[in-house]
């Protein structure tokens, strides 16, 4: 059974084509076997494998990652599947995941940053346009992650995100040069203001002790990184919302 991780965003890859992700301790698993679930993603992978490698197979998939809320669930499922047959394809699973999801119109950028972090269990900085890993970091932080899922995903203003590429790029440069928490904050506030998410939630997380607070993926997940044992005030405040408490992968 092959394991892949969920993640939260350091920098969204849509504006500039470069993205960064921290893996978190929610997992997806996959192995070849009797098909137990279906989705456009799974169908695309099976179709691609048959056309490219003449490999006709199905997969058993198990995931503890909430879907469709920006926690990289699709990349984790894709990477878990492709890792289970890596010996047959001889292709790096995150690379194959990005190729398939982009070719089948399931991702704007191919989500290479998500897939690399999911597969490696490390903090990833990637060039999604050229499918290159720019930096991988063994996570040095012993932190909890509080995820607040509020409402539905807002419609993305992709054009405005790209018009603000220089600000997202500044966040990326900060992150890759060591200021990961600063990058998360910049990305979070940019995503909130451009796509009509609530900056007040980010403000409150910081006020109550989060080291960093951001928006993961394209939303609607807000997240805060907190020292272990200091998550109580945030858990109390957001009671009534869907909350996930987990850890960064270390």
Secondary structure, DSSP 4 states (H G I P E B T S, - for coil): -EEEEEEEEEE-STTTSEEEEEEEEEEEEEEESS-----HHHHHHHHHHHHHH-----EEEEE-SPSSSSS-HHHHHHHHHHHHTHHHH-S-HHHHHHHHHHHTTS-SS--HHHHHHHHHSSEEEEETTTTEEEEEE-----EEEEEEE-SPPPPP-HHHHHHTHHHHHHHHHHHHTT-HHHHHHHHHHHHHHHHT--HHHHHHHHHTT-SEEEE-TTSSEEEEEEETT--HHHHHHTTTSEEEEEEB--
